[in-house]
Protein backbone atom coordinates (compact mmCIF):
# COMPACT_ATOMS: atom_id res chain seq x y z
CA UNK A 1 0.00 0.00 0.00
CA UNK A 2 2.82 2.39 0.91
CA UNK A 3 4.65 1.58 -2.31
CA UNK A 4 1.51 2.23 -4.35
CA UNK A 5 1.05 5.60 -2.66
CA UNK A 6 4.64 6.60 -3.45
CA UNK A 7 4.22 5.63 -7.11
CA UNK A 8 0.91 7.52 -7.31
CA UNK A 9 2.43 10.65 -5.80
CA UNK A 10 5.44 10.41 -8.11
CA UNK A 11 3.26 10.11 -11.22
CA UNK A 12 1.06 13.00 -10.07
CA UNK A 13 4.14 15.15 -9.57
CA UNK A 14 5.58 14.16 -12.95
CA UNK A 15 2.35 15.05 -14.77
CA UNK A 16 2.14 18.39 -12.99
CA UNK A 17 5.75 19.24 -13.80
CA UNK A 18 5.15 18.33 -17.41
CA UNK A 19 2.32 20.84 -17.64
CA UNK A 20 4.38 23.43 -15.77
CA UNK A 21 6.85 23.08 -18.63
CA UNK A 22 4.37 23.06 -21.51
CA UNK A 23 1.91 25.80 -20.49
CA UNK A 24 4.44 28.70 -20.40
CA UNK A 25 5.71 27.71 -23.83
CA UNK A 26 2.14 28.19 -25.09
CA UNK A 27 1.02 31.24 -23.15
CA UNK A 28 3.98 33.62 -23.12
CA UNK A 29 4.64 33.73 -26.88
CA UNK A 30 0.91 34.28 -27.43
CA UNK A 31 0.74 37.08 -24.84
CA UNK A 32 3.83 38.82 -26.19
CA UNK A 33 2.42 38.70 -29.71
CA UNK A 34 -1.08 39.91 -28.76
CA UNK A 35 -0.52 42.50 -26.02
CA UNK A 36 3.08 43.45 -26.80
CA UNK A 37 6.23 43.62 -24.70
CA UNK A 38 5.26 46.83 -22.91
CA UNK A 39 2.00 45.47 -21.50
CA UNK A 40 3.64 42.14 -20.76
CA UNK A 41 6.26 44.06 -18.79
CA UNK A 42 3.56 45.87 -16.80
CA UNK A 43 1.94 42.54 -15.93
CA UNK A 44 5.31 41.09 -14.90
CA UNK A 45 6.09 44.05 -12.65
CA UNK A 46 2.69 43.94 -10.94
CA UNK A 47 3.18 40.21 -10.39
CA UNK A 48 6.71 40.73 -9.03
CA UNK A 49 5.46 43.24 -6.46
CA UNK A 50 2.63 40.90 -5.47
CA UNK A 51 4.90 37.88 -5.06
CA UNK A 52 6.62 39.44 -2.04
CA UNK A 53 3.30 39.44 -0.24
CA UNK A 54 2.55 35.93 -1.45
CA UNK A 55 5.67 34.71 0.32
CA UNK A 56 4.40 36.28 3.53
CA UNK A 57 1.01 34.58 3.20
CA UNK A 58 2.61 31.18 2.67
CA UNK A 59 4.88 31.83 5.67
CA UNK A 60 6.90 28.63 5.29
CA UNK A 61 3.83 26.43 5.70
CA UNK A 62 5.23 24.13 3.05
CA UNK A 63 7.67 23.07 5.78
CA UNK A 64 5.98 23.61 9.14
CA UNK A 65 2.33 22.89 8.33
CA UNK A 66 3.13 19.92 6.05
CA UNK A 67 5.20 18.45 8.90
CA UNK A 68 2.43 18.99 11.46
CA UNK A 69 -0.20 17.52 9.13
CA UNK A 70 1.94 14.43 8.56
CA UNK A 71 2.28 13.97 12.30
CA UNK A 72 -1.46 14.41 12.92
CA UNK A 73 -3.07 12.72 9.93
CA UNK A 74 -4.15 9.65 11.95
CA UNK A 75 -5.95 11.83 14.50
CA UNK A 76 -8.77 13.85 12.96
CA UNK A 77 -9.07 16.21 15.94
CA UNK A 78 -5.40 17.13 15.79
CA UNK A 79 -5.61 17.43 12.02
CA UNK A 80 -8.54 19.84 12.35
CA UNK A 81 -6.49 21.98 14.71
CA UNK A 82 -3.47 22.10 12.39
CA UNK A 83 -5.64 22.97 9.41
CA UNK A 84 -7.59 25.62 11.31
CA UNK A 85 -4.63 27.42 12.84
CA UNK A 86 -2.63 27.37 9.60
CA UNK A 87 -5.46 28.57 7.42
CA UNK A 88 -6.48 31.20 9.99
CA UNK A 89 -2.96 32.59 9.91
CA UNK A 90 -3.05 32.66 6.12
CA UNK A 91 -6.28 34.65 6.21
CA UNK A 92 -4.80 37.22 8.60
CA UNK A 93 -1.71 37.60 6.41
CA UNK A 94 -3.91 37.86 3.31
CA UNK A 95 -5.90 40.77 4.76
CA UNK A 96 -2.68 42.48 5.83
CA UNK A 97 -1.18 41.93 2.36
CA UNK A 98 -4.23 43.27 0.54
CA UNK A 99 -4.45 46.44 2.64
CA UNK A 100 -0.70 47.14 2.59
CA UNK A 101 -0.38 46.43 -1.12
CA UNK A 102 -3.32 48.71 -1.94
CA UNK A 103 -1.87 51.55 0.13
CA UNK A 104 1.48 51.23 -1.66
CA UNK A 105 -0.13 51.22 -5.09
CA UNK A 106 -2.34 54.22 -4.29
CA UNK A 107 0.62 56.16 -2.87
CA UNK A 108 2.87 55.73 -5.93
CA UNK A 109 1.72 57.62 -9.00
CA UNK A 110 3.16 55.27 -11.59
CA UNK A 111 1.42 52.35 -9.88
CA UNK A 112 -2.07 53.81 -9.44
CA UNK A 113 -2.25 54.59 -13.14
CA UNK A 114 -2.83 50.86 -13.53
CA UNK A 115 -4.73 50.31 -10.27
CA UNK A 116 -7.02 47.57 -11.58
CA UNK A 117 -4.06 45.59 -12.94
CA UNK A 118 -2.25 45.74 -9.60
CA UNK A 119 -5.33 44.87 -7.56
CA UNK A 120 -6.11 41.92 -9.81
CA UNK A 121 -2.50 40.77 -9.44
CA UNK A 122 -2.52 40.83 -5.64
CA UNK A 123 -5.88 39.05 -5.51
CA UNK A 124 -4.52 36.38 -7.85
CA UNK A 125 -1.42 35.91 -5.69
CA UNK A 126 -3.47 35.78 -2.48
CA UNK A 127 -5.77 33.10 -3.87
CA UNK A 128 -2.81 31.01 -5.03
CA UNK A 129 -0.94 31.49 -1.75
CA UNK A 130 -3.77 30.29 0.51
CA UNK A 131 -4.20 27.08 -1.48
CA UNK A 132 -3.60 24.30 1.11
CA UNK A 133 -0.80 22.50 -0.71
CA UNK A 134 0.75 21.72 2.66
CA UNK A 135 -2.34 19.74 3.72
CA UNK A 136 -2.33 17.52 0.64
CA UNK A 137 1.42 17.03 1.04
CA UNK A 138 1.04 16.04 4.68
CA UNK A 139 -1.71 13.46 4.02
CA UNK A 140 0.14 12.24 0.90
CA UNK A 141 -2.72 12.96 -1.50
CA UNK A 142 -0.72 14.62 -4.25
CA UNK A 143 -3.17 13.54 -6.95
CA UNK A 144 -5.62 16.18 -5.74
CA UNK A 145 -3.02 18.90 -6.27
CA UNK A 146 -2.38 17.62 -9.78
CA UNK A 147 -6.06 17.40 -10.72
CA UNK A 148 -6.88 20.86 -9.38
CA UNK A 149 -3.83 22.46 -10.98
CA UNK A 150 -4.62 20.91 -14.35
CA UNK A 151 -8.21 22.16 -14.17
CA UNK A 152 -7.01 25.67 -13.24
CA UNK A 153 -4.52 25.68 -16.11
CA UNK A 154 -7.18 24.50 -18.57
CA UNK A 155 -9.57 27.26 -17.46
CA UNK A 156 -6.81 29.85 -17.74
CA UNK A 157 -5.77 28.70 -21.21
CA UNK A 158 -9.36 28.67 -22.42
CA UNK A 159 -9.97 32.17 -21.09
CA UNK A 160 -6.66 33.39 -22.49
CA UNK A 161 -7.43 32.43 -26.08
CA UNK A 162 -11.09 33.44 -25.89
CA UNK A 163 -10.82 36.80 -24.13
CA UNK A 164 -7.37 38.22 -24.79
CA UNK A 165 -7.45 39.18 -28.45
CA UNK A 166 -5.85 42.63 -28.54
CA UNK A 167 -3.46 44.87 -26.59
CA UNK A 168 -6.21 46.55 -24.54
CA UNK A 169 -7.16 43.19 -23.03
CA UNK A 170 -3.88 42.97 -21.08
CA UNK A 171 -5.57 43.70 -17.74
CA UNK A 172 -7.54 40.45 -18.07
CA UNK A 173 -4.42 38.30 -17.63
CA UNK A 174 -4.25 38.54 -13.81
CA UNK A 175 -8.06 38.36 -13.70
CA UNK A 176 -7.95 35.01 -15.48
CA UNK A 177 -5.25 33.82 -13.09
CA UNK A 178 -7.40 34.90 -10.15
CA UNK A 179 -10.60 33.27 -11.46
CA UNK A 180 -8.96 29.96 -12.37
CA UNK A 181 -7.09 29.86 -9.06
CA UNK A 182 -10.26 30.71 -7.11
CA UNK A 183 -12.17 27.85 -8.73
CA UNK A 184 -9.29 25.52 -7.88
CA UNK A 185 -9.24 26.80 -4.29
CA UNK A 186 -13.00 26.33 -3.84
CA UNK A 187 -12.66 22.79 -5.17
CA UNK A 188 -9.79 22.18 -2.73
CA UNK A 189 -11.93 23.33 0.19
CA UNK A 190 -14.65 20.89 -0.86
CA UNK A 191 -12.16 18.03 -1.11
CA UNK A 192 -10.63 18.86 2.27
CA UNK A 193 -14.03 18.81 3.95
CA UNK A 194 -15.80 16.00 2.10
CA UNK A 195 -13.05 13.67 0.94
CA UNK A 196 -10.40 14.07 3.64
CA UNK A 197 -12.88 14.92 6.39
CA UNK A 198 -11.10 17.96 7.82
CA UNK A 199 -13.12 20.88 9.20
CA UNK A 200 -12.16 24.52 9.66
CA UNK A 201 -12.85 26.86 12.56
CA UNK A 202 -11.17 30.23 12.94
CA UNK A 203 -8.41 30.13 15.56
CA UNK A 204 -7.94 32.56 18.41
CA UNK A 205 -5.48 35.44 18.32
CA UNK A 206 -3.27 33.62 20.80
CA UNK A 207 -3.04 30.54 18.59
CA UNK A 208 -2.29 32.64 15.49
CA UNK A 209 0.47 34.49 17.32
CA UNK A 210 1.97 31.17 18.35
CA UNK A 211 1.95 29.95 14.74
CA UNK A 212 3.70 33.14 13.63
CA UNK A 213 6.40 32.90 16.30
CA UNK A 214 7.07 29.19 15.78
CA UNK A 215 7.16 29.47 11.99
CA UNK A 216 9.43 32.50 11.66
CA UNK A 217 12.56 30.49 10.86
CA UNK A 218 10.84 28.46 8.13
CA UNK A 219 9.46 31.72 6.72
CA UNK A 220 12.93 33.23 6.45
CA UNK A 221 14.23 30.03 4.84
CA UNK A 222 11.56 30.09 2.13
CA UNK A 223 11.38 33.86 1.69
CA UNK A 224 15.09 34.30 0.96
CA UNK A 225 15.04 32.41 -2.39
CA UNK A 226 11.88 34.26 -3.39
CA UNK A 227 13.54 37.58 -2.58
CA UNK A 228 16.59 36.63 -4.61
CA UNK A 229 14.71 35.32 -7.65
CA UNK A 230 12.09 38.08 -7.76
CA UNK A 231 14.10 41.20 -7.03
CA UNK A 232 15.82 41.35 -10.42
CA UNK A 233 12.44 41.63 -12.14
CA UNK A 234 11.20 44.18 -9.61
CA UNK A 235 14.28 46.41 -9.89
CA UNK A 236 14.35 46.23 -13.67
CA UNK A 237 10.69 47.16 -13.81
CA UNK A 238 11.10 50.00 -11.33
CA UNK A 239 14.13 51.61 -12.94
CA UNK A 240 13.80 50.42 -16.53
CA UNK A 241 11.13 50.56 -19.21
CA UNK A 242 8.15 48.17 -19.40
CA UNK A 243 9.33 46.97 -22.82
CA UNK A 244 12.74 46.02 -21.48
CA UNK A 245 11.17 44.21 -18.56
CA UNK A 246 8.79 42.46 -20.94
CA UNK A 247 11.69 41.05 -22.96
CA UNK A 248 13.55 40.00 -19.83
CA UNK A 249 10.48 38.45 -18.19
CA UNK A 250 9.55 36.46 -21.28
CA UNK A 251 13.04 34.95 -21.38
CA UNK A 252 13.06 34.23 -17.65
CA UNK A 253 9.64 32.55 -17.79
CA UNK A 254 10.80 30.16 -20.51
CA UNK A 255 14.00 29.38 -18.58
CA UNK A 256 12.02 28.80 -15.37
CA UNK A 257 9.66 26.49 -17.24
CA UNK A 258 12.58 24.37 -18.41
CA UNK A 259 14.13 24.34 -14.94
CA UNK A 260 10.81 23.29 -13.38
CA UNK A 261 11.28 19.82 -14.86
CA UNK A 262 14.11 19.23 -12.42
CA UNK A 263 12.39 20.60 -9.32
CA UNK A 264 10.06 18.83 -6.90
CA UNK A 265 9.14 21.79 -4.68
CA UNK A 266 5.34 21.94 -5.01
C-alpha positions in Angstrom: 0.0 0.0 0.0 2.8 2.4 0.9 4.7 1.6 -2.3 1.5 2.2 -4.4 1.1 5.6 -2.7 4.6 6.6 -3.4 4.2 5.6 -7.1 0.9 7.5 -7.3 2.4 10.7 -5.8 5.4 10.4 -8.1 3.3 10.1 -11.2 1.1 13.0 -10.1 4.1 15.1 -9.6 5.6 14.2 -12.9 2.4 15.0 -14.8 2.1 18.4 -13.0 5.7 19.2 -13.8 5.2 18.3 -17.4 2.3 20.8 -17.6 4.4 23.4 -15.8 6.9 23.1 -18.6 4.4 23.1 -21.5 1.9 25.8 -20.5 4.4 28.7 -20.4 5.7 27.7 -23.8 2.1 28.2 -25.1 1.0 31.2 -23.1 4.0 33.6 -23.1 4.6 33.7 -26.9 0.9 34.3 -27.4 0.7 37.1 -24.8 3.8 38.8 -26.2 2.4 38.7 -29.7 -1.1 39.9 -28.8 -0.5 42.5 -26.0 3.1 43.5 -26.8 6.2 43.6 -24.7 5.3 46.8 -22.9 2.0 45.5 -21.5 3.6 42.1 -20.8 6.3 44.1 -18.8 3.6 45.9 -16.8 1.9 42.5 -15.9 5.3 41.1 -14.9 6.1 44.0 -12.6 2.7 43.9 -10.9 3.2 40.2 -10.4 6.7 40.7 -9.0 5.5 43.2 -6.5 2.6 40.9 -5.5 4.9 37.9 -5.1 6.6 39.4 -2.0 3.3 39.4 -0.2 2.5 35.9 -1.4 5.7 34.7 0.3 4.4 36.3 3.5 1.0 34.6 3.2 2.6 31.2 2.7 4.9 31.8 5.7 6.9 28.6 5.3 3.8 26.4 5.7 5.2 24.1 3.1 7.7 23.1 5.8 6.0 23.6 9.1 2.3 22.9 8.3 3.1 19.9 6.1 5.2 18.5 8.9 2.4 19.0 11.5 -0.2 17.5 9.1 1.9 14.4 8.6 2.3 14.0 12.3 -1.5 14.4 12.9 -3.1 12.7 9.9 -4.2 9.6 12.0 -5.9 11.8 14.5 -8.8 13.9 13.0 -9.1 16.2 15.9 -5.4 17.1 15.8 -5.6 17.4 12.0 -8.5 19.8 12.3 -6.5 22.0 14.7 -3.5 22.1 12.4 -5.6 23.0 9.4 -7.6 25.6 11.3 -4.6 27.4 12.8 -2.6 27.4 9.6 -5.5 28.6 7.4 -6.5 31.2 10.0 -3.0 32.6 9.9 -3.0 32.7 6.1 -6.3 34.6 6.2 -4.8 37.2 8.6 -1.7 37.6 6.4 -3.9 37.9 3.3 -5.9 40.8 4.8 -2.7 42.5 5.8 -1.2 41.9 2.4 -4.2 43.3 0.5 -4.4 46.4 2.6 -0.7 47.1 2.6 -0.4 46.4 -1.1 -3.3 48.7 -1.9 -1.9 51.6 0.1 1.5 51.2 -1.7 -0.1 51.2 -5.1 -2.3 54.2 -4.3 0.6 56.2 -2.9 2.9 55.7 -5.9 1.7 57.6 -9.0 3.2 55.3 -11.6 1.4 52.4 -9.9 -2.1 53.8 -9.4 -2.2 54.6 -13.1 -2.8 50.9 -13.5 -4.7 50.3 -10.3 -7.0 47.6 -11.6 -4.1 45.6 -12.9 -2.2 45.7 -9.6 -5.3 44.9 -7.6 -6.1 41.9 -9.8 -2.5 40.8 -9.4 -2.5 40.8 -5.6 -5.9 39.0 -5.5 -4.5 36.4 -7.8 -1.4 35.9 -5.7 -3.5 35.8 -2.5 -5.8 33.1 -3.9 -2.8 31.0 -5.0 -0.9 31.5 -1.7 -3.8 30.3 0.5 -4.2 27.1 -1.5 -3.6 24.3 1.1 -0.8 22.5 -0.7 0.7 21.7 2.7 -2.3 19.7 3.7 -2.3 17.5 0.6 1.4 17.0 1.0 1.0 16.0 4.7 -1.7 13.5 4.0 0.1 12.2 0.9 -2.7 13.0 -1.5 -0.7 14.6 -4.3 -3.2 13.5 -6.9 -5.6 16.2 -5.7 -3.0 18.9 -6.3 -2.4 17.6 -9.8 -6.1 17.4 -10.7 -6.9 20.9 -9.4 -3.8 22.5 -11.0 -4.6 20.9 -14.3 -8.2 22.2 -14.2 -7.0 25.7 -13.2 -4.5 25.7 -16.1 -7.2 24.5 -18.6 -9.6 27.3 -17.5 -6.8 29.8 -17.7 -5.8 28.7 -21.2 -9.4 28.7 -22.4 -10.0 32.2 -21.1 -6.7 33.4 -22.5 -7.4 32.4 -26.1 -11.1 33.4 -25.9 -10.8 36.8 -24.1 -7.4 38.2 -24.8 -7.5 39.2 -28.4 -5.9 42.6 -28.5 -3.5 44.9 -26.6 -6.2 46.6 -24.5 -7.2 43.2 -23.0 -3.9 43.0 -21.1 -5.6 43.7 -17.7 -7.5 40.5 -18.1 -4.4 38.3 -17.6 -4.2 38.5 -13.8 -8.1 38.4 -13.7 -7.9 35.0 -15.5 -5.2 33.8 -13.1 -7.4 34.9 -10.1 -10.6 33.3 -11.5 -9.0 30.0 -12.4 -7.1 29.9 -9.1 -10.3 30.7 -7.1 -12.2 27.8 -8.7 -9.3 25.5 -7.9 -9.2 26.8 -4.3 -13.0 26.3 -3.8 -12.7 22.8 -5.2 -9.8 22.2 -2.7 -11.9 23.3 0.2 -14.6 20.9 -0.9 -12.2 18.0 -1.1 -10.6 18.9 2.3 -14.0 18.8 4.0 -15.8 16.0 2.1 -13.0 13.7 0.9 -10.4 14.1 3.6 -12.9 14.9 6.4 -11.1 18.0 7.8 -13.1 20.9 9.2 -12.2 24.5 9.7 -12.8 26.9 12.6 -11.2 30.2 12.9 -8.4 30.1 15.6 -7.9 32.6 18.4 -5.5 35.4 18.3 -3.3 33.6 20.8 -3.0 30.5 18.6 -2.3 32.6 15.5 0.5 34.5 17.3 2.0 31.2 18.3 2.0 30.0 14.7 3.7 33.1 13.6 6.4 32.9 16.3 7.1 29.2 15.8 7.2 29.5 12.0 9.4 32.5 11.7 12.6 30.5 10.9 10.8 28.5 8.1 9.5 31.7 6.7 12.9 33.2 6.4 14.2 30.0 4.8 11.6 30.1 2.1 11.4 33.9 1.7 15.1 34.3 1.0 15.0 32.4 -2.4 11.9 34.3 -3.4 13.5 37.6 -2.6 16.6 36.6 -4.6 14.7 35.3 -7.7 12.1 38.1 -7.8 14.1 41.2 -7.0 15.8 41.4 -10.4 12.4 41.6 -12.1 11.2 44.2 -9.6 14.3 46.4 -9.9 14.4 46.2 -13.7 10.7 47.2 -13.8 11.1 50.0 -11.3 14.1 51.6 -12.9 13.8 50.4 -16.5 11.1 50.6 -19.2 8.2 48.2 -19.4 9.3 47.0 -22.8 12.7 46.0 -21.5 11.2 44.2 -18.6 8.8 42.5 -20.9 11.7 41.1 -23.0 13.6 40.0 -19.8 10.5 38.4 -18.2 9.6 36.5 -21.3 13.0 35.0 -21.4 13.1 34.2 -17.7 9.6 32.5 -17.8 10.8 30.2 -20.5 14.0 29.4 -18.6 12.0 28.8 -15.4 9.7 26.5 -17.2 12.6 24.4 -18.4 14.1 24.3 -14.9 10.8 23.3 -13.4 11.3 19.8 -14.9 14.1 19.2 -12.4 12.4 20.6 -9.3 10.1 18.8 -6.9 9.1 21.8 -4.7 5.3 21.9 -5.0 
